[in-house]
Amino acid sequence: MSKAGVDQELIRQLAALLTETDLSEIEIETDGLKLRVARQVAQAVAHVAAPAPVAHAPAAAPAAATAAEAASHPGAVSSPMVGTAYLAPEPGAAVFAQPGTQVSEGQTVLIIEAMKTMNHIPAPRSGKLTAVLVDDGQPVEFGEPLFVIE
């Protein structure tokens, strides 16, 4: 089909659909015409100047050390998948468990969203939840420590 035969309104509608749905490309085929509309999504890169040294900087080191210690704790439970961690079943709801609470084996401690699927992460054993090592809405990697159960 020639350029003149291409439905420009269809292309505009597909481009608008890309923007609305946050997709990067759409491809359709109809009556022997194959049409692919794609957009380049620029990722924002923030350049932040290093902060000036502060007299309180040594106080931050123990907090980082505490997180590292918790991650290497024998009771640390790591992420079984890549995704986004959520500490509550829905926004504004109470968290599943917080440090200091007693949890039972199989009890949901948090949710990891992976590919639009909410995966409930259960406590692998009963015990006291002593630390939650991720924040609500934080991206997590496979094997990253999520929480500590003693």
N, C-alpha and C positions, 0 to 999 in steps of 0.2 A: 504494500500500500504506500502511496506517496505521502510526503509530508503534509500536503494539503488535505489528505483524507483522514488524518489523525484527529480525533476528537479532543480539542484543546480543553474543553470544559471538563471532560473526564479526567484529564491530567491534573487540572486544578483541584478537582474534588479529591483525587487520590493524594495529592500533596497536602491538602487540608486534613485529610484523614491521618496522614503520617504525623502531623503536628499534634492533632487531638489525642492520638493513642500513644504518642511517644515512641513510635516504631522508627526504624532506620530505613526500611525499604518495603515496598509492596510490589508484587508481580501478578499480573492477570493475563489470561489467554482466552480470547473469544473470537470465533469466526476466522481462525488462522492468523489473527493479529496478537502478537505477544508484546505486552507493555510492562515495563519495569520502571518504577519511580523510586528514587533513593535520595537520601539526604545525608550530608555529613554532619555528624553531631560533634561539635567541638567540646572537649572536656575543659572545664575551667581549671586553670592552674594558678594557685595563689602563691605569690612570692612574699614571704614575710621576713622582715629583717630580724636578725637575732636580737633578743632583748638584752638590754644592758645588764651586766652582772649586778646582782642584788645581794645585800648582806645576809639575807635569809636563805640563800641557795642551799647551804648544807642541810637545812631542815627538810628539804624535799627529797634528799637522798634516802633517808630511812623509810619514807613512804614507798618509794620505788623498790627498795630492798624488801619491804614487807610483802608487796605484791609478788615479787619474784620468789620469795620463800613460800608463799601460799601456793603458787603454781607448781613448785617442786614438792609440795606436801604429799605424802602417800595417799591421802584421802581426796586429792584433787580429781575432779571428773572433767575429762576433756570433750571437746565438741566432736560429734560423730560426722559432721558435715560442714560445708561452707554455707553461710547464709547470714541472716540478721536475727540477733537474739532479742527476745521480748520477755520481760520479767512478769508480765500480767497477761491475762487472757484477752483483754481489749483495752484500748486507751481509757484512762481514768479509773479502771478497776483496781482492786487491791492486788498486790503482787502474790505470786504463787507461794513463795517462801522467802523469808528474810533471815539474815544472820541471827543465830540464837534460837531459831525454831527447830523443833524435832520433826524430822521427815521419815516417812515409811518407804520401804523398798517399793518401787513402782509408782510412787506419787510424782505427779508432774511438778518439776521445779522451775522450768522455763520452756519457752517455745522458740524454735529456730525456723524462720521462714526461708524456704529455699524454692525458687522457681514458682512463687505464688502458692506454695503448699505450706500449711502450718504444721510443723512436726513437734509433737510434745516430747520433751526430753525428761525421762523419768529418773528418779533417784535410783542408782544401781544397788543401794543398800540402805538399811535403816540407820539413823544416827542423827547427830546434831549438825545442822548446817552452820558452819563457822564462818564462811566467807563466800560472797558472790563476787566473782572477778571480772564481770562484764557489766556494762551499763545498758539500760533499756534502749533498744533501737541501734545498738552497736553492731557493726559487721564483725563476724567471727570466721576464723579459718578452721579447717579440719585439724584436729589435734590440739587446738588452743584450749587452755584450761578455762572452765566456765564457773565452777564453784567447788567448795571443799566440804566434805562430809566426814565428821569424825565419829 
